């Protein structure tokens, strides 16, 4: 009998093709879904529309300019970087545009164009592309841009135009303090919240207050957040636990000393809590992957937010809290990852 040599994959086209396929085909089950990155980015943009429209209504043309410059500069920065580095151009996935919209919603409506461009550069190039682009950045890009601007240009970043109807905008609009800023000033100067201007809590709930153009209406942001949860873009764990942590901690302090601390409802509707809880802390790249990890992450965000708001040098602590907890995400993921099947701890 003639000896038949063992088949060599390199000489066997069929086996060679099988070897190639084994590199690209994952194990079953295979889940087919139309939900890709561009689709997810569009859903988040849709959810942000109510908050952005409220900002445009109360701050007018300047708010539109900030949004347009932020989105355009973020997209241009990403395309230019990828062109110069020879990377594939990915601006069609919508992530750069979304970063620009989020950055704009974290800025005062009166921010000058050059400030917006600098923030876009920091967000896209330093916080995202240097780390390898979408999916590799450890910190939320829009928040990195905002915090950089806040530290570098504090006057421009804390000059808040007074809200007014879009139809009554004037060229020389006045400026004022945010609710959190007014509260911080009253406590610092007089030691009691009683010295702060009286405010109807419906104003920050609906948007008739000073602040970043996209954070002023708690109602609009809640509607957008509920949309994201309903569409299963995010889960309830981070926003609900984040908001609940702030409510519980500020509620306890308010019950102990109502003259020194505002009631928890004020802390929920004022400032950037709703924007941060629903849209920034839930970023898929920079938040934990397990449900338990998300809860731990959200509790940390809530606690740090309260500490900065009540005892820190800044009236608001949402941006700093989320970025600090972003740094702990790898440790949280490692501590909460499920045990592999068959492994005994």
C-alpha positions in Angstrom: 0.0 0.0 0.0 1.3 3.4 -0.9 2.0 5.6 2.0 -0.1 8.8 2.0 1.7 11.7 3.7 -0.1 13.6 6.4 -2.0 16.6 5.1 -0.4 20.0 5.4 -2.7 22.9 5.9 -0.4 25.1 3.9 -0.9 22.6 0.9 -4.5 21.9 1.5 -6.7 24.7 0.3 -9.8 23.5 2.2 -8.0 23.2 5.5 -6.2 26.4 4.9 -9.5 28.2 4.4 -10.8 26.6 7.6 -7.8 27.8 9.5 -8.4 31.3 8.3 -12.0 31.3 9.2 -11.2 30.1 12.7 -9.3 33.4 13.3 -12.4 35.5 12.6 -15.4 33.5 13.7 -16.3 33.5 17.4 -17.9 30.7 19.3 -21.7 30.4 19.4 -24.2 31.7 20.2 -24.1 34.4 17.5 -26.3 37.4 18.2 -27.3 39.5 15.3 -28.4 43.1 16.0 -28.7 46.3 14.0 -27.3 48.3 17.0 -23.9 49.6 15.9 -21.9 52.6 17.0 -23.6 55.2 14.7 -27.0 54.0 15.8 -26.1 54.3 19.5 -24.7 57.7 19.0 -27.8 58.9 17.2 -30.0 57.7 20.1 -27.9 59.7 22.6 -28.2 62.8 20.4 -31.9 62.3 20.2 -32.1 62.1 24.0 -30.0 65.3 24.4 -32.3 67.3 22.1 -34.8 68.3 24.8 -32.1 69.7 27.0 -30.4 71.5 24.1 -33.7 73.0 23.0 -34.4 74.4 26.4 -30.9 76.0 26.5 -31.6 77.6 23.1 -34.9 78.9 24.2 -33.6 80.6 27.3 -30.2 81.7 25.9 -31.0 82.3 22.3 -28.6 82.7 19.4 -25.4 82.5 21.5 -26.3 79.0 22.6 -26.8 77.9 19.0 -23.4 79.3 18.2 -21.7 77.4 21.0 -23.3 74.2 19.9 -22.4 74.7 16.3 -18.8 75.6 17.0 -18.3 72.7 19.4 -19.8 70.1 17.1 -18.0 71.4 14.0 -14.6 71.7 15.8 -14.8 68.3 17.4 -15.5 66.6 14.1 -12.8 68.6 12.4 -10.3 67.8 15.1 -10.9 64.1 14.8 -10.8 64.1 11.0 -7.5 66.1 11.0 -5.8 63.9 13.6 -6.8 60.7 11.8 -5.6 62.2 8.5 -2.3 63.2 9.9 -1.7 59.9 11.6 -2.8 57.8 8.7 -5.7 56.3 10.8 -9.0 55.4 9.2 -11.4 58.4 9.2 -14.2 57.5 11.7 -16.2 60.8 11.9 -19.2 59.0 10.3 -19.7 57.0 13.5 -21.1 60.1 15.2 -18.9 59.9 18.3 -17.0 63.1 17.7 -20.3 65.0 17.0 -21.7 63.7 20.2 -18.7 64.7 22.2 -19.1 68.2 20.7 -22.7 68.4 21.7 -22.0 67.2 25.2 -19.1 69.7 25.5 -21.4 72.5 24.4 -24.0 71.6 26.9 -21.4 71.8 29.6 -20.4 75.4 28.7 -21.9 78.8 29.4 -24.0 80.0 26.5 -21.8 83.1 26.3 -18.5 81.2 25.9 -16.3 82.8 23.2 -15.6 80.7 20.1 -11.9 80.3 20.8 -12.7 78.9 24.2 -15.0 76.3 22.6 -12.3 75.4 20.1 -9.7 74.9 22.8 -12.1 72.7 24.7 -12.8 70.6 21.6 -9.1 70.1 21.0 -8.6 68.9 24.6 -11.6 66.6 24.4 -10.9 65.0 21.1 -7.1 65.0 20.8 -5.8 64.8 24.4 -8.7 62.9 26.0 -9.6 60.6 23.1 -7.3 60.2 20.1 -4.0 60.0 22.0 -5.4 57.0 23.8 -6.3 55.3 20.6 -9.7 56.7 19.7 -13.2 55.5 20.6 -13.3 52.6 23.0 -9.8 53.3 24.4 -10.1 56.5 26.3 -10.2 56.1 30.2 -11.9 59.4 30.9 -15.0 61.0 29.4 -13.7 63.3 26.7 -16.3 66.1 27.0 -15.7 66.3 30.8 -12.0 66.4 30.3 -12.5 69.4 28.0 -14.8 71.1 30.4 -12.6 70.7 33.5 -9.6 71.8 31.5 -11.4 75.0 30.5 -12.8 75.5 34.0 -9.3 75.4 35.6 -7.5 77.3 32.8 -10.2 80.0 32.1 -12.3 80.3 35.3 -13.7 83.7 34.6 -15.0 82.8 31.1 -16.3 79.5 32.4 -18.2 81.0 35.3 -19.8 84.0 33.5 -23.4 83.0 33.3 -25.9 84.9 31.1 -29.3 85.4 32.6 -32.0 83.2 31.1 -34.8 84.8 29.1 -37.2 83.9 26.4 -35.6 83.3 22.9 -37.9 86.0 21.6 -36.7 88.7 24.1 -32.9 88.2 23.6 -30.8 91.3 23.5 -27.2 91.9 22.4 -26.1 93.1 25.9 -27.7 90.4 28.1 -26.9 90.5 31.8 -25.1 87.9 33.7 -25.8 86.3 37.1 -25.0 83.4 39.4 -26.1 79.8 39.2 -28.3 78.5 42.0 -25.4 76.5 43.4 -23.1 79.4 43.1 -25.5 81.7 45.0 -25.9 79.1 47.7 -22.1 78.6 48.0 -21.6 82.4 48.3 -24.3 82.8 51.0 -22.8 80.0 53.1 -19.3 81.3 52.7 -20.1 85.0 53.5 -22.9 84.5 56.1 -22.7 80.9 57.3 -26.3 80.2 56.5 -28.4 79.4 53.4 -30.9 81.9 54.6 -28.8 84.6 53.0 -29.1 83.1 49.6 -31.8 84.6 47.2 -35.1 82.8 47.4 -35.7 80.6 44.5 -38.7 78.6 43.2 -37.5 75.1 42.7 -39.7 74.9 39.6 -37.2 77.3 37.9 -34.3 74.9 37.8 -36.7 72.0 37.1 -38.0 73.7 34.0 -34.8 75.6 33.0 -35.4 79.3 34.0 -32.0 79.6 35.8 -28.4 80.5 35.0 -25.9 77.7 34.2 -24.4 75.7 31.4 -26.6 75.9 28.4 -27.5 72.2 28.5 -27.9 71.5 32.2 -30.5 74.1 33.3 -33.6 72.0 32.8 -33.8 68.9 35.0 -37.1 67.9 33.4 -35.7 67.9 29.8 -32.7 65.9 30.9 -34.9 63.3 32.8 -37.0 62.9 29.7 -33.9 62.2 27.6 -32.5 59.8 30.3 -35.8 57.9 30.4 -35.6 57.6 26.6 -32.1 56.1 26.8 -33.2 53.6 29.4 -36.3 52.6 27.4 -34.2 52.1 24.3 -31.7 50.0 26.4 -28.8 52.3 25.5 -28.1 52.5 29.2 -29.3 50.7 32.3 -30.9 52.3 35.3 -28.1 51.4 37.7 -25.8 54.4 37.3 -28.3 57.3 37.0 -30.7 56.0 39.7 -28.1 55.2 42.2 -26.1 58.4 41.5 -29.2 60.5 42.0 -30.3 58.5 45.1 -26.9 58.8 46.7 -26.9 62.6 46.3 -30.5 62.7 47.7 -29.7 60.5 50.7 -26.5 62.3 51.7 -27.8 65.8 51.3 -31.1 64.8 53.0 -29.3 63.5 56.1 -27.3 66.7 56.4 -30.4 68.9 55.8 -32.3 67.1 58.6 -29.3 67.6 60.9 -28.8 71.3 60.1 -31.4 72.9 57.8 -29.8 76.3 58.3 -26.5 75.2 56.9 -27.5 72.8 54.2 -30.1 73.1 51.4 -32.8 70.5 51.1 -32.1 67.5 48.9 -34.7 68.5 46.2 -32.6 71.6 45.5 -29.5 69.5 45.0 -31.4 67.2 42.6 -32.8 69.9 40.3 -30.0 72.5 40.4 -26.6 72.2 38.6 -25.5 69.5 36.3 -26.5 66.4 38.3 -29.1 65.2 35.8 -26.9 65.8 32.8 -24.0 64.0 34.5 -26.0 61.1 35.9 -27.9 60.2 32.6 -25.4 61.2 29.9 -21.8 61.5 31.3 -21.5 58.9 34.0 -23.2 56.3 31.8 -20.6 56.6 29.0 -20.1 53.0 27.9 -16.3 53.3 27.5 -15.6 54.9 30.8 -18.1 53.2 33.1 -18.0 49.7 34.7 -19.3 46.7 32.7 -21.1 44.8 35.5 -24.2 45.9 37.3 -22.5 45.7 40.7 -19.7 47.7 39.4 -22.1 50.3 38.1 -23.7 50.6 41.5 -20.3 51.1 43.2 -19.3 53.6 40.5 -22.5 55.6 41.0 -22.2 55.7 44.8 -18.7 57.0 44.4 -19.9 59.7 42.0 -22.7 60.7 44.3 -20.5 60.9 47.4 -17.8 63.0 45.7 -20.4 65.3 44.2 -21.8 66.0 47.6 -18.4 66.6 49.2 -17.4 69.1 46.5 -20.7 70.9 46.5 -20.8 71.3 50.2 -17.2 71.7 51.3 -15.2 72.1 48.1 -14.0 75.3 46.4 -16.3 74.9 43.5 -20.1 75.2 43.7 -20.5 72.1 41.4 -18.8 68.7 41.7 -20.4 66.5 39.1 -17.6 66.8 36.5 -14.8 66.2 39.0 -16.7 63.3 40.6 -17.2 61.4 37.3 -13.6 61.9 36.2 -12.3 60.7 39.5 -14.4 57.6 39.4 -13.4 57.0 35.8 -9.9 56.4 37.1 -11.2 53.6 39.3 -13.2 51.8 36.6 -10.5 49.2 35.8 -10.2 48.3 39.5 -14.0 48.2 39.9 -14.2 45.9 36.8 -11.5 43.6 38.2 -13.2 43.4 41.6 -16.7 42.7 40.3 -16.1 40.5 37.2 -17.9 37.2 37.5 -16.0 34.0 38.3 -15.2 31.8 35.3 -17.2 28.6 35.1 -15.4 25.8 36.9 -13.0 28.2 38.8 -13.0 27.9 42.6 -11.9 31.0 44.4 
